[in-house]
Amino acid sequence: GVINNTLACGAINGIDVGVSGLAVPDIGCSNTKDITFNLQNFGDSITETTINYSINGEDNFIIWTGNLGFAESEIITIPNINMEYGIIDIEINIDVLGDIYEDNNTNTLQINNYEGTLIDIIIEFDALPYGFSWELYNSDTGELIDEGSDYTNDVYSCETEINTYCLEEGNYVLVLEDLFGNGMFYPCGGPISIVNSNDTLNTVTGNWGG
């Protein structure tokens, strides 16, 4: 018969290893990527398994060693994998001797590893940054890329924050708001800048309000 195990049913009498959560944490702007996934154990303890992975049909493998008991899991990272730009098909398969339920041994993912442009948003806070917030939008699609707020004075006063993004080709808007309408200027505040490598694309400083 078919064995269909879940954690709610308790440990089964045998080995049952699964994989889930396959991801590429940072997509775009590079041909070298890490892939991550969750190695899960639903049965007897395991100390070694073969992890097969495929990138656009090109196969490779690593050997995992450790100790996973029933209901334990581990986040696995395979670093520095070469990936071309464009559509990438990724597959992970867990191969452990004696696995009695193999339907959960494979996880797949498709990504678009776009060339993109790396930008830094550099925020130089003044002495009283509380009330400042920002939002980065793709103005072509309306998608919110990221945002920031809750900059408490005791943590962010006169500090600098750098946020880095790989942006696909398109149009983007950075919205700055200040609850008190006086921007970044007292007494240490510097500019808020959008930078690509050594090229400053835009900057705003002083009592710009909002």
C-alpha atoms as one frame of an Amber mdcrd trajectory, in Angstrom:
protein
   0.000   0.000   0.000   0.878   3.688  -0.190   2.289   5.291   2.931   1.287
   8.926   3.345   2.957  10.314   6.424   2.356  13.636   8.190   3.824  14.951
  11.410   0.384  14.766  13.016   0.409  10.985  12.590   3.688  10.557  14.484
   6.850   8.797  13.382   6.538   6.017  10.852   8.475   2.765  11.040  11.099
   3.573   8.437  12.896   6.393   6.648  10.915   9.262   5.128  12.848  12.339
   4.055  11.283  15.340   2.286  12.243  18.658   0.746  10.348  21.967   0.629
  10.833  25.724   0.386  13.191  25.761  -2.592  14.265  29.371  -3.185  16.870
  31.669  -4.716  17.214  34.462  -2.136  18.581  37.128  -4.508  17.379  37.113
  -8.110  18.961  39.167 -10.874  22.126  41.203 -11.496  24.487  38.222 -11.238
  25.272  34.872 -12.873  26.276  33.373  -9.515  23.477  32.439  -7.115  22.815
  30.486  -3.938  19.867  28.131  -3.690  18.233  27.235  -0.385  15.699  24.628
   0.700  14.386  22.851   3.766  15.506  19.250   4.358  12.829  17.540   6.483
  12.673  14.223   8.316   9.327  12.493   8.841  10.676   9.098   9.937  13.701
   7.380  11.441  16.834   9.433  12.140  19.145  10.084   9.191  22.849  10.962
   9.155  23.603  11.104   5.422  21.773  11.679   2.143  22.567  12.541  -1.458
  21.090  15.844  -2.645  20.726  15.931  -6.409  20.135  19.298  -8.051  19.479
  20.320 -11.628  19.857  23.779 -13.201  18.165  23.930 -16.614  18.734  20.194
 -17.017  22.396  20.233 -15.944  22.714  17.725 -13.092  24.970  17.809 -10.046
  24.908  16.611  -6.461  26.235  17.133  -2.952  26.440  14.776   0.019  24.750
  16.005   3.210  25.886  14.629   6.575  24.458  15.454   9.982  21.829  14.084
  12.327  18.117  14.705  11.825  15.624  12.994  14.122  11.894  12.642  13.590
  10.173  15.992  12.860  13.499  17.824  12.627  14.586  19.909   9.658  17.552
  21.899   8.411  17.868  24.785   5.965  20.407  23.790   3.323  22.304  26.277
   1.145  24.121  25.293  -2.030  26.308  28.343  -2.743  27.797  29.964  -5.825
  25.887  28.150  -8.560  26.411  29.428 -12.095  23.145  30.558 -13.707  22.650
  32.322 -17.008  20.314  35.284 -17.367  16.748  34.472 -18.323  14.336  31.705
 -17.325  15.947  29.140 -15.006  14.391  25.798 -14.037  15.695  24.371 -10.755
  14.997  20.945  -9.289  16.095  19.416  -5.986  15.787  15.668  -5.320  16.666
  13.931  -2.069  18.045  10.389  -2.450  18.389   8.401   0.765  18.667   4.634
   0.949  15.516   2.963   2.209  13.125   5.916   1.844   9.649   4.342   1.942
   7.724   7.398   0.673   9.382   9.249  -2.202   6.537  11.535  -3.323   7.915
  14.319  -1.090  11.544  13.959  -2.225  11.451  16.502  -5.059  10.932  20.273
  -5.163  11.018  22.460  -8.284  11.271  26.186  -8.944  11.338  28.443 -12.003
  12.841  31.931 -11.786  13.646  34.773 -14.167  17.253  35.681 -13.459  17.077
  39.117 -15.094  20.176  41.215 -15.808  18.843  44.242 -13.941  20.609  47.272
 -12.454  22.046  47.421  -8.946  21.162  50.583  -7.030  21.772  51.755  -3.487
  19.337  53.988  -1.622  21.487  55.783   0.934  19.715  57.541   3.814  21.768
  59.821   6.086  19.526  60.498   9.079  19.486  63.731  11.025  19.323  63.877
  14.840  15.527  63.453  14.906  14.613  60.862  12.238  11.340  59.834  13.893
   8.457  60.581  11.515  10.478  59.946   8.348   9.319  57.180   5.970   9.920
  56.106   2.388   8.493  53.820  -0.304  10.068  52.510  -3.504   7.596  51.706
  -6.299   7.736  50.303  -9.792   5.676  53.038 -11.434   4.972  50.872 -14.504
   3.209  48.164 -12.479   2.380  49.890  -9.193   4.320  47.209  -7.307   5.716
  48.235  -3.928   9.365  47.126  -3.961  10.235  48.103  -0.387   9.532  50.649
   2.319  10.957  51.978   5.561   9.538  53.678   8.649   9.644  53.594  12.454
  13.069  55.193  12.598  13.297  55.876  16.327  15.543  58.702  17.460  17.473
  56.607  19.981  18.536  54.074  17.311  18.866  56.031  14.051  19.943  59.526
  15.139  22.769  60.687  12.808  23.219  57.144  11.429  23.385  56.000   7.787
  21.270  53.237   6.214  22.054  51.660   2.830  19.450  49.556   1.024  20.526
  47.700  -2.131  18.192  46.501  -4.906  18.500  44.753  -8.246  15.865  46.439
 -10.396  14.519  45.145 -13.683  14.350  47.550 -16.627  11.521  50.008 -16.054
  10.500  53.182 -14.250  10.682  53.617 -10.494   9.606  56.224  -7.956  11.078
  56.845  -4.514   8.524  58.560  -2.255   9.852  60.401   0.817   7.577  61.596
   3.601   8.222  63.458   6.835   5.556  63.693   9.519   6.922  67.059  10.636
   7.553  68.486   7.152  11.173  69.529   7.612  13.163  66.779   5.907  16.671
  65.808   7.018  18.792  68.711   8.184  19.129  69.025  11.978  21.970  69.153
  12.860  23.755  66.234  11.214  21.387  65.087   8.468  22.789  64.548   5.027
  21.280  63.712   1.666  19.066  60.845   0.639  20.667  59.490  -2.529  20.054
  56.931  -5.259  23.409  55.572  -6.404  24.439  53.188  -9.180  28.061  52.126
  -8.640  29.891  55.484  -8.411  27.173  57.394 -10.247  24.691  59.379  -8.120
  21.418  59.242 -10.050  19.441  61.546  -7.764  19.790  63.176  -4.379  17.754
  65.369  -2.033  18.987  67.143   1.047  18.120  69.806   3.572  14.659  71.021
   4.583  12.745  69.288   1.785   9.585  68.657   3.815   6.905  66.271   2.659
